[in-house]
């Protein structure tokens, strides 16, 4: 049986406390994407890796801050992100996960208790859902948030990330169509959020960054690019998942695309003053 996607009328879309939303996720009461949940609070991409690979991935993040902006790195074996969400549990507080073994997806569970290892290091990376709220506050429409079922649109681009150790691969980008005037304003708004991917990496012709067809995203759902609009592309935190596939990483756990970890940080805390 196919689960019915929740609409904007679902009570969690009106919940303003990230802790209560994480508790609902932990109880398996919310298994869907987190776009539009708890606006004003920072959401994060998740990567969990064995300690033996953690330094190389940390170096990968430092060399690729646009797709992998670091918010927190946890101690090995500790599932609590003590800096960004004290009391939370990275094993249960994401709506859905992905498990990679030797460069292949082997599981997409709703918690990772059975996959947990005492040598795992958690990386929380900034997410574009954070700046979407800022765009809306600035009066810039976000197409993926206009309908009853909030969504996102992402593609594997031809932009190569700077390699680090075993980690290498192509950058994933999200796309939001905008009028040229709104695109200029969006650059100004999102540039403040360097911890949430910052300003766009490309505006205009998708073919210039290796995307052949906007109607066929690799992640999320397609959105309409209307006459007079231009596609605007931002770096995306799904990038480590493509890197895991392209690098053949031995073991990695991530969030399922669009199913983010919601922190206790206010968006202002990750924005440049």
RADAJO-V663098 format. One record per residue. N is the residue number from 1. OMEGA is omega in whole degrees, 0 to 359 (* if undefined). Layout:
n = {N;N}
omega = {OMEGA;OMEGA}
This chain:
n = {1;2;3;4;5;6;7;8;9;10;11;12;13;14;15;16;17;18;19;20;21;22;23;24;25;26;27;28;29;30;31;32;33;34;35;36;37;38;39;40;41;42;43;44;45;46;47;48;49;50;51;52;53;54;55;56;57;58;59;60;61;62;63;64;65;66;67;68;69;70;71;72;73;74;75;76;77;78;79;80;81;82;83;84;85;86;87;88;89;90;91;92;93;94;95;96;97;98;99;100;101;102;103;104;105;106;107;108;109;110;111;112;113;114;115;116;117;118;119;120;121;122;123;124;125;126;127;128;129;130;131;132;133;134;135;136;137;138;139;140;141;142;143;144;145;146;147;148;149;150;151;152;153;154;155;156;157;158;159;160;161;162;163;164;165;166;167;168;169;170;171;172;173;174;175;176;177;178;179;180;181;182;183;184;185;186;187;188;189;190;191;192;193;194;195;196;197;198;199;200;201;202;203;204;205;206;207;208;209;210;211;212;213;214;215;216;217;218;219;220;221;222;223;224;225;226;227;228;229;230;231;232;233;234;235;236;237;238;239;240;241;242;243;244;245;246;247;248;249;250;251;252;253;254;255;256;257;258;259;260;261;262;263;264;265;266;267;268;269;270;271;272;273}
omega = {179;178;178;179;178;176;179;180;179;184;180;175;178;181;183;182;182;179;180;177;177;178;177;177;180;178;180;177;176;184;187;179;187;177;179;179;175;180;182;177;186;173;187;167;182;170;175;183;173;181;181;180;189;182;179;180;175;178;177;179;181;179;183;186;179;178;187;179;186;172;181;171;184;174;179;177;181;182;182;175;193;182;187;181;181;180;178;182;182;179;188;192;171;185;179;185;169;178;180;172;177;175;177;174;183;180;176;188;178;164;184;180;182;180;186;177;183;178;184;176;181;175;174;184;181;188;182;174;179;184;176;178;178;176;179;179;179;179;180;182;175;189;183;181;186;185;179;182;181;182;176;183;184;184;169;184;174;180;180;174;174;184;175;182;181;186;179;180;184;180;170;180;171;182;174;179;182;169;178;180;179;179;178;179;180;175;181;182;188;179;179;187;181;177;176;175;173;183;179;174;181;174;176;189;179;179;180;177;170;179;187;189;180;180;182;179;177;180;179;185;178;174;183;169;188;178;180;179;175;174;180;188;174;171;188;181;170;182;180;179;175;176;178;180;186;181;182;182;186;181;177;173;178;168;169;184;180;182;193;169;182;183;174;182;171;182;181;182;180;179;175;180;*}
